[in-house]
């Protein structure tokens, strides 16, 4: 359980800019951001030590909550890869006749057996942890929609599927 509830992050915790992303695994705008913008932000800022990226689930529906739980149960080193798979294949697994079965199948590709998937989905402590993170986003950072990006613990925030240029503008300003 401890591994499943640890902060999910990329980059150097001592980077000059910290970004907290609140996202829902079933959110089309979140999927668009991850498909079109995230990799460029990662390459330009995270991989170069300028940005520390924290990802927090903000499930907007029950299926998103279950997908968040599954993501947190894959091997921690696979977490971000699995999240990317969920976003890039979102149209397929969310619209399947049995989306939970499609989610379980996707989780198996990340090394999570059916038994481990079932145990993960039934883990009420993990569910409570994810919902608490969501509540913190709502109360501390006024997150109302996904994706929302909180820069330097509230210095700035953006909502919606941002372009690289929009992210770059805020990040570069904070780096000055």
C-alpha positions as CSV (number, residue, x, y, z in Angstrom):
1,X,0.0,0.0,0.0
2,X,2.8,2.4,0.8
3,X,4.2,2.2,-2.7
4,X,0.7,2.7,-4.2
5,X,0.2,6.0,-2.2
6,X,3.6,7.6,-2.7
7,X,3.7,10.8,-4.7
8,X,4.1,10.2,-8.5
9,X,6.6,12.6,-9.9
10,X,9.2,13.2,-12.6
11,X,12.4,15.3,-12.5
12,X,14.5,16.9,-9.9
13,X,12.6,17.8,-6.6
14,X,15.1,20.7,-6.3
15,X,14.2,22.1,-9.8
16,X,13.3,25.9,-9.8
17,X,9.8,25.2,-11.0
18,X,7.3,22.7,-9.6
19,X,4.2,21.8,-11.5
20,X,1.3,19.8,-10.0
21,X,-0.9,18.3,-12.7
22,X,-4.4,17.3,-11.7
23,X,-5.9,15.0,-14.3
24,X,-8.7,12.5,-14.8
25,X,-7.9,9.3,-16.7
26,X,-11.2,9.6,-18.6
27,X,-10.9,13.3,-19.4
28,X,-10.5,14.0,-23.1
29,X,-8.7,17.3,-22.5
30,X,-6.2,15.5,-20.3
31,X,-5.7,12.9,-23.0
32,X,-5.1,15.6,-25.6
33,X,-2.6,17.4,-23.4
34,X,-0.7,14.1,-22.9
35,X,-0.8,13.2,-26.6
36,X,0.1,16.7,-27.9
37,X,2.1,18.7,-25.3
38,X,3.4,16.7,-22.4
39,X,6.4,15.0,-24.1
40,X,7.7,18.4,-25.3
41,X,7.4,19.8,-21.8
42,X,9.2,16.7,-20.5
43,X,12.0,17.0,-23.0
44,X,12.5,20.7,-22.7
45,X,12.0,21.2,-18.9
46,X,11.7,18.1,-16.9
47,X,14.6,16.2,-18.4
48,X,16.8,19.3,-18.2
49,X,16.3,19.8,-14.5
50,X,14.2,22.9,-14.8
51,X,10.8,21.5,-13.8
52,X,9.7,19.0,-11.1
53,X,6.4,17.4,-12.3
54,X,3.9,16.0,-9.8
55,X,1.0,14.1,-11.2
56,X,-2.2,13.8,-9.0
57,X,-5.2,11.9,-10.1
58,X,-8.5,13.9,-10.0
59,X,-11.1,11.3,-11.1
60,X,-14.2,12.9,-12.5
61,X,-16.1,9.6,-12.6
62,X,-16.0,6.1,-11.2
63,X,-14.1,4.6,-14.2
64,X,-11.5,7.3,-13.9
65,X,-11.1,6.4,-10.2
66,X,-10.7,2.7,-11.0
67,X,-8.1,3.6,-13.7
68,X,-6.2,5.7,-11.2
69,X,-6.2,2.8,-8.8
70,X,-4.9,0.5,-11.4
71,X,-2.2,3.0,-12.4
72,X,-1.0,3.2,-8.8
73,X,-0.8,-0.6,-8.5
74,X,1.5,-1.2,-11.5
75,X,5.2,-1.2,-10.6
76,X,6.1,2.4,-9.6
77,X,8.7,2.6,-12.3
78,X,6.0,1.8,-14.9
79,X,3.5,4.4,-13.5
80,X,4.0,7.2,-16.0
81,X,4.3,4.8,-19.0
82,X,1.0,3.2,-17.9
83,X,-0.7,6.7,-17.5
84,X,0.5,7.5,-21.1
85,X,-1.0,4.3,-22.4
86,X,-4.3,5.0,-20.6
87,X,-4.4,8.5,-22.2
88,X,-3.3,7.4,-25.7
89,X,-5.8,4.5,-25.8
90,X,-8.5,6.3,-23.9
91,X,-11.0,6.2,-26.7
92,X,-10.7,2.5,-26.9
93,X,-10.9,1.4,-23.2
94,X,-13.4,4.0,-22.1
95,X,-15.9,3.2,-24.9
96,X,-15.5,-0.6,-24.7
97,X,-18.7,-2.6,-24.1
98,X,-17.1,-3.6,-20.8
99,X,-14.7,-0.8,-19.9
100,X,-13.5,-2.4,-16.7
101,X,-12.5,-5.6,-18.6
102,X,-10.7,-3.4,-21.1
103,X,-9.0,-1.6,-18.3
104,X,-7.9,-4.9,-16.7
105,X,-6.6,-6.0,-20.0
106,X,-4.5,-2.8,-20.4
107,X,-3.2,-3.3,-16.8
108,X,-2.1,-6.8,-17.7
109,X,0.1,-5.4,-20.4
110,X,1.8,-3.4,-17.7
111,X,2.4,-6.5,-15.6
112,X,-0.7,-6.4,-13.3
113,X,-2.3,-9.8,-13.1
114,X,-6.1,-10.1,-13.0
115,X,-5.9,-11.1,-9.3
116,X,-3.7,-8.1,-8.5
117,X,-6.0,-5.8,-10.6
118,X,-9.1,-7.1,-8.7
119,X,-7.3,-6.6,-5.3
120,X,-6.2,-3.1,-6.3
121,X,-9.7,-2.1,-7.4
122,X,-11.1,-3.4,-4.2
123,X,-8.5,-1.5,-2.1
124,X,-10.6,1.1,-0.2
125,X,-7.5,2.7,1.4
126,X,-6.1,3.4,-2.0
127,X,-9.4,4.7,-3.2
128,X,-9.6,7.0,-0.1
129,X,-6.0,8.2,-0.8
130,X,-6.9,9.2,-4.4
131,X,-10.1,10.9,-3.3
132,X,-8.2,12.8,-0.5
133,X,-5.7,14.1,-3.1
134,X,-8.7,15.2,-5.2
135,X,-10.2,17.0,-2.2
136,X,-6.8,18.7,-1.5
137,X,-6.7,19.9,-5.0
138,X,-10.2,21.3,-4.7
139,X,-9.7,23.0,-1.3
140,X,-6.0,24.1,-1.5
141,X,-5.7,25.0,-5.2
142,X,-9.3,25.5,-6.2
143,X,-9.1,22.8,-8.9
144,X,-12.5,22.6,-10.6
145,X,-11.7,20.9,-13.9
146,X,-9.1,18.8,-15.5
147,X,-6.4,19.1,-16.5
148,X,-5.4,21.8,-14.1
149,X,-1.7,22.8,-13.6
150,X,-0.5,24.4,-10.4
151,X,2.8,26.2,-10.8
152,X,5.2,26.7,-7.8
153,X,2.5,25.8,-5.3
154,X,0.0,28.4,-6.3
155,X,2.1,31.1,-7.9
156,X,0.1,30.5,-11.1
157,X,-2.4,28.0,-12.5
158,X,-3.8,27.0,-15.8
159,X,-6.8,24.8,-16.7
160,X,-7.5,22.9,-19.9
161,X,-5.5,21.2,-22.5
162,X,-2.7,23.7,-22.8
163,X,-0.4,24.1,-25.8
164,X,3.4,23.8,-25.3
165,X,3.6,27.6,-26.0
166,X,1.1,28.3,-23.1
167,X,3.1,26.1,-20.7
168,X,6.4,27.5,-22.0
169,X,5.2,31.1,-21.3
170,X,4.4,30.4,-17.7
171,X,7.5,28.2,-17.0
172,X,9.9,30.7,-18.6
173,X,8.4,33.5,-16.6
174,X,8.9,31.5,-13.4
175,X,12.5,30.7,-14.4
176,X,13.4,34.4,-14.7
